[in-house]
Amino acid sequence: MKNIVAIILAAGRGTRMKSELPKVLHRVNSKPLLGFVIDALEGAGIKKKILVVGYRGKDVRKQFPGIAAVAQTKLLGSGDAVKKASALLSKFKGNILIIYGDIPFIDKDAIKKLIKEHKKNKSSCTLLAATVKKSSGYGRIFRNETSDVVKIIEEKDASFHEKAIDEINVGCYCFNKKDLFDCLDRLKINAKKGEYYLTDIVEMLTKKGKKVTSVVCEDPTVALGVNSRLDLAEVGNIMKEKVLEKLMSKGVTIVDPNSTFIDTSADIGKDTIIYPHTVIEKDVSIGKKCKIGPFARIRVHTKLDNNVEIGNFVELVRTKVLSGTKIKHLTYLGDTEVGKNVNIGAGTITANYDGKKKHKTVIGDGVFIGVGAILISPVKVGRGAVVGAGSVVTKRKNVPPHKTVVGVPAKLLGRK
């Protein structure tokens, strides 16, 4: 998207979070709050972005190293934060999108619509609004008798009647650069809070006769921000519901959504069944017609091919499983490659960590692993081999194809 730059406000500590971690780095599923905002901006085609960081700004920059950042050394509010970013935009000509870094449900479509309306109306400012049931904690949008936006009233400054307004400021604006910068130079500190409110600029513009317009979100969850651990949990629950609804709409069966967690990044094929109390973490890919759970945990960087069965109390991490394989009970596989049509017996463990490094286990096609077997990596089990129940295959003692090993330590059947 040309002639637009985004300023992302990510300086606040979030005192109500009761945390040493900057608020925007708290996670919903596997992603920091700020990550959702950046993804939405990139999805909308906004290439140039400026992060305003403050509390533990180095941590925020480390998480998002590819984005230009400026420091707000004293946390004097959103208006001051934008002023800090304006130093990088002296030669920029175009519109400026300003967005808070803690609104994880913002999406590319809402941003695109905001910018489109802003350009179409040739407004000085276009803001994103939403009508919500619980407006406590949000700035209220005050309109005149002709429904034009007049100002934004922050919670602490609102009267009893103003607090009853249910249309709130989402925290995403598009400004004409010149009009924004003119107002920034004249912005005054709020006496009650000791901060410069960016929202005061809306009233400054309307008093000058400038055009201020709004775009109302159809989905009020877009407005949800995070200011406390309670908010974080609420957002997480809504995010989980959205993920599960999306998967079910694409042909995945989720037997009990209330007890199932699936990360936003997970990819699951149609006609797969997810049984209750299953956890599927980030960067997981599951094929078609699989059966997962109950009580399964599929961890990061795991890939399951089509027609794989993962049963109760099975944990997989950084593991690849090919089609037709069954891992039904009480098993841990870490850093493992499993071939086609393999049977993994109950209680099987790949011991992938030696105290210093993690190593790989490779199990070939058609292998049968008996109950309670332990494979100490690095090790390979050849195609069509059998590992007897209770056997311990020690590291680098590879099992040849189509052979059977038994015992502790495991040896070829028939050898002493």
C-alpha positions in Angstrom: 0.0 0.0 0.0 1.5 3.3 -1.2 1.8 6.6 0.6 1.0 5.3 4.1 3.1 4.5 7.1 1.9 2.8 10.3 2.9 4.0 13.8 2.4 1.2 16.3 2.1 2.3 20.0 3.9 -0.3 22.1 5.6 1.6 24.9 3.3 1.0 27.8 4.1 -1.3 30.7 0.5 -2.4 31.4 0.6 -1.9 35.1 -2.6 -3.9 35.6 -0.9 -6.9 34.1 1.2 -7.1 37.3 4.1 -8.3 35.2 7.8 -7.5 34.4 7.0 -8.3 30.7 5.9 -5.5 28.5 2.1 -5.7 27.9 2.4 -6.2 24.1 4.7 -9.2 24.6 2.1 -11.2 26.6 0.9 -14.1 24.4 -2.5 -15.2 23.1 -2.0 -18.8 22.1 1.7 -18.8 20.9 1.8 -15.2 19.6 2.6 -11.9 21.3 -0.3 -9.4 21.3 1.9 -7.2 19.1 2.4 -10.0 16.6 -1.3 -10.0 15.7 -1.3 -6.3 15.0 1.8 -6.5 12.9 0.4 -9.4 10.9 -2.8 -7.4 10.3 -0.8 -4.4 9.0 1.3 -6.6 6.7 -1.8 -8.3 5.5 -3.2 -4.9 4.6 -0.1 -4.2 2.5 1.5 -1.6 4.8 5.2 -2.0 4.4 6.6 0.9 6.3 6.0 0.6 10.1 7.5 2.4 13.1 7.3 0.9 16.6 7.2 3.2 19.6 8.8 1.3 22.5 9.2 2.3 26.1 9.1 -0.1 29.0 11.7 -2.8 28.4 11.9 -1.6 24.8 14.9 -3.8 24.1 12.8 -6.9 24.6 10.2 -5.6 22.2 12.8 -4.8 19.6 14.4 -8.2 20.0 11.1 -9.9 19.3 10.5 -7.7 16.2 13.9 -6.9 14.8 12.9 -6.0 11.3 10.8 -2.9 12.2 12.1 0.6 12.8 11.7 1.7 16.4 11.9 4.8 18.4 12.1 5.0 22.2 9.7 6.9 24.5 11.9 7.3 27.5 9.3 8.9 29.7 5.8 7.3 29.3 3.9 10.5 28.8 1.0 9.1 26.8 -0.1 8.2 23.3 0.2 11.8 22.0 3.8 12.0 23.2 4.5 8.6 21.7 3.3 9.7 18.2 5.4 12.8 18.5 8.5 10.7 19.1 7.8 8.7 15.9 7.1 11.9 13.9 10.9 12.6 14.0 11.3 9.8 11.4 8.7 11.2 9.1 9.8 14.7 8.4 10.2 14.0 4.6 7.2 11.6 4.4 4.2 12.7 2.3 1.0 10.8 2.7 -1.3 9.4 5.4 -0.3 8.0 8.8 -2.0 5.1 10.3 -1.8 5.0 14.1 -2.6 1.8 16.0 -2.3 0.4 19.5 -0.2 -2.7 19.9 -2.6 -4.5 22.2 -5.7 -5.1 20.0 -5.2 -8.7 18.8 -8.4 -9.1 16.9 -7.7 -6.2 14.5 -7.6 -7.6 11.0 -6.4 -6.6 7.5 -9.9 -6.0 6.2 -10.8 -3.5 8.9 -7.5 -1.6 8.3 -8.0 -1.6 4.5 -11.6 -0.4 4.9 -10.4 2.4 7.3 -7.8 3.6 4.8 -10.2 3.4 1.8 -12.8 5.5 3.6 -10.2 8.0 4.8 -9.0 8.5 1.2 -12.5 8.6 -0.3 -13.7 11.2 2.1 -10.5 13.2 2.1 -10.7 13.4 5.9 -8.2 14.9 8.3 -8.8 11.8 10.5 -10.8 8.6 10.2 -11.1 6.4 13.2 -12.2 2.9 13.8 -15.3 2.6 16.1 -17.3 -0.3 17.6 -20.5 -0.6 19.6 -20.0 -2.9 22.6 -22.0 -4.1 25.5 -19.3 -3.3 28.1 -17.7 0.1 27.3 -15.8 0.4 30.6 -12.2 1.2 30.2 -12.5 2.5 26.6 -12.7 6.0 25.2 -16.3 7.0 24.2 -17.1 8.5 20.8 -19.2 11.6 21.2 -21.3 12.7 18.2 -23.4 15.7 17.5 -27.1 15.8 16.5 -26.2 15.0 12.9 -24.1 12.0 14.0 -20.8 13.6 13.1 -17.8 12.7 15.3 -17.1 15.6 17.7 -14.5 14.2 20.1 -13.3 11.1 22.0 -13.8 11.2 25.8 -11.5 9.0 27.8 -12.9 6.9 30.7 -11.3 9.0 33.4 -12.7 12.3 32.0 -16.2 11.0 31.2 -19.2 12.2 33.1 -21.9 9.8 34.4 -24.0 10.2 31.2 -21.0 10.1 28.9 -20.0 6.7 30.4 -23.3 5.4 29.2 -22.2 5.8 25.6 -21.7 2.4 24.1 -19.8 3.4 20.9 -16.1 3.2 21.7 -12.7 4.1 20.1 -11.0 0.9 19.0 -7.5 2.5 18.9 -6.8 2.6 15.1 -6.8 5.9 13.2 -5.8 7.2 9.8 -4.6 10.8 9.7 -3.6 13.4 7.1 0.0 13.9 8.0 0.0 17.8 8.0 -3.2 18.0 10.1 -1.8 15.5 12.6 1.6 17.2 13.0 0.0 20.6 13.3 -2.1 19.3 16.3 0.8 17.4 17.9 2.7 20.7 18.2 -0.3 22.2 20.1 -1.3 19.2 22.2 -1.6 19.9 25.9 -1.0 17.6 28.8 -4.1 16.1 30.5 -4.1 17.4 34.1 -5.8 14.4 35.6 -3.4 11.7 34.2 -0.3 13.7 33.4 -0.2 12.5 29.9 -0.7 13.8 26.3 -3.8 12.1 24.9 -3.7 11.4 21.1 -7.5 11.3 21.3 -7.6 15.0 22.1 -6.5 15.7 18.5 -10.0 14.6 17.3 -11.6 17.5 19.1 -8.9 19.9 18.0 -9.6 19.0 14.4 -13.4 19.3 14.6 -13.1 22.7 16.3 -10.9 23.8 13.3 -13.7 22.7 11.0 -11.6 19.7 9.7 -13.4 16.6 8.6 -13.3 13.6 11.0 -15.1 10.5 9.9 -15.4 7.0 11.3 -15.7 3.3 10.2 -17.8 1.1 12.5 -16.6 -2.5 12.9 -19.3 -5.1 12.3 -17.6 -7.5 14.7 -17.3 -5.8 18.1 -14.5 -8.2 19.2 -12.2 -6.2 17.0 -12.3 -3.6 19.7 -11.1 -5.9 22.5 -7.8 -4.7 24.0 -5.8 -6.2 26.8 -5.2 -4.4 30.1 -5.2 -7.2 32.6 -4.7 -10.9 33.0 -8.5 -11.2 33.0 -8.6 -9.5 29.6 -5.9 -11.8 28.4 -7.9 -14.9 29.4 -11.0 -13.5 27.8 -9.2 -12.7 24.5 -7.6 -16.2 24.6 -11.0 -17.9 25.0 -12.5 -15.9 22.1 -9.5 -16.6 20.0 -9.8 -20.4 20.7 -13.5 -20.3 19.7 -12.7 -18.6 16.4 -9.9 -21.1 15.6 -12.2 -24.1 16.3 -15.1 -22.6 14.4 -12.8 -22.0 11.4 -11.5 -25.6 11.4 -15.0 -27.1 11.8 -16.2 -25.0 8.9 -13.4 -26.5 6.8 -14.4 -30.1 7.6 -12.6 -31.0 10.8 -14.6 -32.8 13.5 -13.9 -31.5 17.0 -15.8 -33.7 19.4 -15.7 -31.4 22.5 -14.7 -27.8 21.7 -14.8 -26.9 25.4 -11.9 -29.2 26.2 -9.9 -28.8 23.1 -7.1 -26.2 22.4 -5.7 -25.6 18.9 -3.2 -22.9 18.2 -4.0 -20.3 15.5 -1.0 -21.5 13.4 -2.1 -25.2 13.2 -3.2 -26.6 9.9 -5.6 -29.6 9.9 -7.0 -31.5 7.0 -10.7 -32.3 6.5 -12.3 -35.4 7.9 -9.8 -35.5 10.7 -11.4 -36.1 14.1 -10.1 -34.3 17.3 -11.2 -36.1 20.4 -11.7 -34.4 23.8 -8.9 -32.9 26.0 -6.5 -32.6 23.1 -3.8 -29.8 22.9 -2.4 -28.9 19.5 0.4 -26.3 19.7 2.0 -23.9 17.2 3.4 -24.8 13.8 1.7 -28.2 13.7 0.4 -29.7 10.4 -2.1 -32.6 10.5 -3.3 -34.3 7.3 -6.7 -35.6 6.3 -8.7 -38.4 7.9 -6.5 -38.5 11.1 -7.7 -39.4 14.6 -6.2 -37.4 17.4 -6.8 -38.0 21.1 -8.4 -38.1 23.6 -5.8 -36.5 25.9 -3.2 -36.1 23.2 -0.6 -33.3 23.1 0.8 -32.4 19.7 3.7 -30.0 20.2 5.7 -27.6 18.0 7.0 -28.4 14.6 5.1 -31.7 14.3 3.8 -33.0 11.0 1.3 -35.8 10.6 0.5 -37.2 7.2 -3.0 -38.5 6.2 -4.6 -41.4 8.0 -2.5 -41.2 11.1 -3.9 -42.2 14.5 -2.7 -40.6 17.7 -4.3 -42.0 20.8 -4.7 -41.2 24.5 -1.8 -39.7 26.5 0.5 -39.5 23.5 2.9 -36.5 23.3 4.8 -35.6 20.1 7.3 -32.8 19.6 9.3 -31.9 16.5 8.2 -35.2 15.0 7.1 -36.3 11.5 4.7 -39.2 11.1 3.8 -40.7 7.7 0.5 -42.2 6.6 -1.1 -45.2 8.1 0.9 -45.1 11.3 -0.7 -45.8 14.7 0.6 -44.4 18.0 -2.2 -45.3 20.3 -1.3 -45.1 24.0 1.0 -43.5 26.6 3.9 -42.6 24.3 6.4 -39.8 23.9 8.2 -39.2 20.6 10.6 -36.3 20.4 12.7 -35.3 17.4 11.6 -38.5 15.6 10.8 -39.5 12.0 8.3 -42.3 11.7 7.6 -44.0 8.4 4.4 -45.4 6.8 2.3 -48.1 8.4 4.2 -48.2 11.6 2.8 -49.5 14.9 4.1 -47.9 18.0 3.3 -49.9 21.1 1.9 -48.5 24.4 4.5 -46.8 26.6 7.2 -46.3 23.9 9.7 -43.5 24.5 12.3 -42.0 22.3 15.0 -40.6 24.6 16.0 -37.7 22.5 18.0 -35.6 25.1 21.4 -36.7 26.5 21.7 -33.8 29.0 23.4 -31.5 26.5 21.9 -32.0 23.1 18.8 -33.3 21.5 19.2 -36.1 18.9 17.1 -37.8 16.3 15.4 -41.1 16.0 14.4 -42.5 12.6 11.9 -45.3 12.4 11.4 -46.9 8.9 8.2 -48.0 7.1 6.4 -51.0 8.4 8.2 -51.2 11.8 6.6 -52.8 14.8 7.6 -51.3 18.2 6.6 -53.5 21.2 5.0 -52.3 24.4 7.3 -50.3 26.7 10.2 -50.0 24.3 12.8 -47.2 24.8 14.8 -45.9 21.8 17.9 -43.9 22.9 18.8 -41.4 20.2 20.5 -41.0 17.9 19.3 -44.3 16.5 17.7 -45.8 13.4 15.2 -48.7 13.2 15.2 -50.1 9.7 12.3 -50.8 7.4 10.1 -53.7 8.5 12.1 -54.3 11.7 10.6 -55.4 15.1 11.6 -54.1 18.5 10.4 -56.4 21.2 8.4 -55.4 24.2 10.4 -53.8 27.0 13.5 -53.6 24.9 16.0 -50.7 25.2 17.7 -49.8 21.9 20.8 -47.9 22.9 22.2 -45.0 20.9 23.9 -45.6 17.6 23.0 -49.3 17.8 20.8 -49.2 14.7 18.3 -52.0 14.1 18.8 -53.5 10.6 15.9 -53.7 8.2 13.5 -56.7 8.7 15.3 -57.9 11.8 14.0 -58.3 15.4 15.8 -57.0 18.5 14.9 -57.9 22.1 16.3 -57.3 25.6 18.1 -54.7 27.6 20.2 -53.7 25.9 18.4 -54.8 22.7 20.2 -57.4 20.6 19.3 -59.3 17.4 17.0 -62.2 18.2 18.9 -65.5 18.4 22.3 -63.8 19.3 23.8 -64.0 22.7 
